[in-house]
Amino acid sequence: MLSSAKSVSAAIGVPALIIVLSHVKSWPLSYTLRSWWLLRSLVKEANERGLEPEVLFTVVSQKHRCLYDDIDYNQHMNNSTFNKILDFGRIQLLYSIMPRIMMEPHHHIFCHNAGVMTLFKNEIRPWTQYTMQTRVWTWNEKWLWIQHRFLLPDGEVACLAVSKLVFKLITGKTVPPVQVFELCGHDVTDPVAEERRLRNWQAAAGLLEADKALREDPFSWDDCGPFVTKDGPFVTRASKL
């Protein structure tokens, strides 16, 4: 009888435990604790270096695994999960190449994420371990663009992304990235770095043009246009989830 009870408990408990562990990223405070743990390790490393920055174009890498709470109904990593993971890449890069701005409060400079663009190339299947890499891409007098890529175990690219960052004083005034780099000890007069910045800026400028086109689209969201009949299938509807 006791043996049967143990068998029933195992039959119920083991699958339940697997389900709970495979959804660990969705536990309460999970994201907050993961962020805190990452920050803790980055602050420790920065202090050990005396707040000396890594090279400006340093590539930082992280290993992640796609669990069941990362996937969608297509049985691969959900689009929104990529954006959540990008947070960790941005944090690591900023504390690696700009530790003084991030850790010395007297500068009163804060970094804000102003936008993300993601391009999906290959799916990430459940339980797959993947690598996310992040590095500086380019900048101008206002914006700092950084690059991300997600790599599968065989080296194939699963996703490419860019983040648009801006630095602000506590008053709301924008601080140019070059000024932030100089405060952190980077030599922005390096001709190789400037050549790389200019080359990549040609692409980033195009993204800013697309941003402007979206914001200034002349067609109203409240006007369906002449191609929709009163009882047509494309009438705007509100839905409840």
C-alpha atoms as one frame of an Amber mdcrd trajectory, in Angstrom:
protein
   0.000   0.000   0.000   2.844   2.326   0.925   4.606   1.480  -2.320   1.479
   2.354  -4.317   1.190   5.697  -2.537   4.816   6.496  -3.390   4.228   5.566
  -7.014   1.194   7.861  -7.233   3.112  10.692  -5.547   5.990  10.268  -7.984
   3.628  10.098 -10.962   2.099  13.421  -9.933   5.059  15.125  -8.278   7.767
  14.561 -10.885   5.815  16.036 -13.855   4.644  18.893 -11.628   8.223  19.622
 -10.589   9.384  19.561 -14.216   6.637  22.012 -15.183   7.529  24.347 -12.308
  11.258  24.269 -13.070  10.767  24.710 -16.812   8.816  27.896 -16.096  11.291
  29.315 -13.591  11.663  32.577 -15.546   7.992  33.350 -14.885   8.198  32.969
 -11.127   7.355  36.109  -9.112  10.343  38.482  -8.943  12.314  36.236 -11.321
  13.191  39.034 -13.776  14.035  41.421 -10.925  16.301  38.895  -9.220  18.063
  38.025 -12.478  18.702  41.717 -13.130  19.952  42.219  -9.569  22.316  39.250
  -9.813  23.729  40.522 -13.108  24.187  44.034 -11.711  25.863  42.654  -8.601
  28.460  40.793 -10.651  29.044  43.726 -13.026  29.514  46.210 -10.176  32.000
  43.859  -8.539  33.992  43.501 -11.777  33.968  47.267 -12.393  35.230  47.976
  -8.877  38.005  45.415  -9.301  39.117  47.308 -12.435  38.995  50.639 -10.583
  36.122  51.721 -12.878  38.449  51.536 -15.870  36.288  50.812 -18.945  36.576
  47.964 -21.373  37.476  48.912 -24.962  34.707  50.982 -26.578  33.799  48.334
 -29.183  34.067  45.423 -26.752  31.690  42.539 -27.487  29.930  41.274 -24.356
  28.361  37.809 -24.398  25.804  35.951 -22.326  24.554  32.367 -22.363  20.805
  31.771 -22.075  18.483  28.820 -22.491  15.017  28.812 -24.045  12.609  27.374
 -21.462   8.910  26.619 -21.868   7.801  30.006 -20.548   9.874  31.601 -23.347
   7.968  29.967 -26.210   4.769  30.772 -28.101   2.153  28.597 -29.824   4.588
  27.998 -32.715   6.801  26.114 -30.251   9.788  28.412 -30.558  11.053  31.426
 -28.618   8.460  34.166 -28.433   9.253  37.498 -30.083   8.747  39.341 -26.799
  11.326  37.141 -25.071  14.052  38.503 -27.338  13.307  42.015 -26.116  13.421
  40.936 -22.476  16.814  39.313 -22.985  18.090  42.458 -24.717  17.724  44.267
 -21.382  20.472  42.098 -19.917  22.752  42.803 -22.883  22.292  46.550 -22.533
  22.995  46.398 -18.805  26.183  44.399 -19.290  27.502  46.634 -22.054  26.868
  49.887 -20.185  28.534  48.674 -16.995  31.470  47.273 -19.000  32.355  50.242
 -21.198  30.857  53.122 -19.162  31.154  52.118 -15.485  31.838  55.640 -14.235
  28.600  57.026 -15.613  26.642  54.078 -14.302  28.254  53.942 -10.846  29.339
  57.483  -9.949  26.156  59.349  -8.939  27.696  62.834  -9.017  27.553  62.839
 -12.841  23.716  62.819 -12.654  23.599  61.187 -16.095  21.075  58.462 -16.866
  20.799  56.195 -19.916  17.379  55.587 -21.469  16.320  53.077 -24.109  14.496
  54.965 -26.873  13.692  52.097 -29.207  14.527  48.603 -30.441  14.410  46.978
 -33.876  14.598  43.182 -34.193  15.075  41.056 -37.299  14.379  37.330 -36.938
  16.482  34.897 -38.977  16.150  31.430 -37.401  13.978  30.009 -34.656  15.198
  29.101 -31.189  13.630  25.820 -30.113  12.737  24.838 -26.512  15.703  23.918
 -24.279  18.186  25.294 -26.811  21.111  27.137 -25.276  21.935  30.287 -27.229
  24.411  33.153 -26.966  23.505  36.839 -27.051  26.253  39.288 -28.024  26.116
  43.072 -27.670  28.425  45.874 -28.816  28.489  49.567 -29.717  27.363  50.189
 -33.286  27.489  53.950 -33.922  26.465  57.352 -32.546  25.849  61.008 -33.359
  25.402  64.121 -31.238  22.276  62.655 -29.599  21.832  58.928 -30.106  23.953
  55.924 -29.210  23.097  52.827 -31.214  24.151  49.382 -30.018  24.022  46.057
 -31.874  22.829  42.679 -30.637  22.814  39.221 -32.144  21.502  35.846 -30.938
  23.609  32.854 -31.933  22.549  29.200 -32.005  24.958  26.463 -30.851  26.072
  25.830 -34.460  26.923  29.528 -34.961  23.824  30.346 -37.019  22.285  33.761
 -36.340  18.783  33.513 -34.865  18.122  37.234 -34.494  19.761  40.595 -35.183
  18.732  43.701 -33.245  19.696  47.297 -32.577  18.845  49.502 -29.601  18.675
  53.297 -29.695  19.918  54.847 -26.441  20.060  58.419 -25.186  21.808  59.952
 -22.174  19.987  62.525 -20.070  20.893  64.730 -17.140  18.516  64.692 -14.197
  17.152  67.985 -15.597  16.163  66.225 -18.832  18.923  67.784 -20.941  20.511
  65.444 -23.485  24.190  64.577 -23.044  26.035  63.700 -26.294  27.482  60.163
 -26.337  30.952  61.558 -27.079  30.846  63.499 -23.813  29.825  60.355 -21.958
  32.663  58.390 -23.596  35.192  61.035 -22.554  33.930  61.042 -18.971  34.435
  57.281 -18.918  38.014  57.505 -20.231  37.609  56.607 -23.895  39.707  58.244
 -26.626  37.114  59.429 -29.139  39.790  60.994 -31.379  40.909  57.551 -32.550
  40.625  57.671 -36.383  39.794  53.947 -36.593  36.853  54.387 -34.209  35.644
  57.426 -36.146  35.836  55.562 -39.460  33.812  52.724 -37.988  31.262  55.145
 -36.520  30.794  56.974 -39.830  30.419  53.771 -41.832  27.748  52.400 -39.505
  26.008  55.755 -39.182  24.893  55.573 -42.800  22.636  52.653 -41.861  21.540
  54.171 -38.535  20.550  57.406 -40.259  18.193  55.392 -42.431  16.551  53.945
 -39.319  16.025  57.465 -37.988  14.367  58.417 -41.276  12.006  55.465 -40.914
  11.304  56.570 -37.337  10.404  60.047 -38.585   8.203  58.657 -41.362   6.218
  56.604 -38.843   5.734  59.547 -36.501   4.723  61.903 -39.308   2.459  59.571
 -41.308  -0.188  61.942 -42.767  -2.961  59.341 -42.787  -5.173  59.470 -39.723
  -5.670  56.388 -37.567  -9.291  57.451 -37.094 -10.107  57.449 -40.824 -10.544
  54.029 -42.450 -10.417  55.571 -45.894 -12.694  55.172 -48.939 -12.140  51.436
 -49.409 -14.116  50.264 -46.388 -17.872  49.864 -46.576 -20.109  50.383 -43.567
 -20.637  46.658 -43.145 -17.266  45.605 -44.517 -14.928  43.116 -42.839 -12.215
  45.671 -42.069 -14.114  47.996 -39.745 -12.145  48.738 -36.608 -13.287  46.712
 -33.632 -12.279  46.677 -29.990 -11.527  43.250 -28.577 -11.310  41.993 -25.025
  -8.589  39.562 -23.959
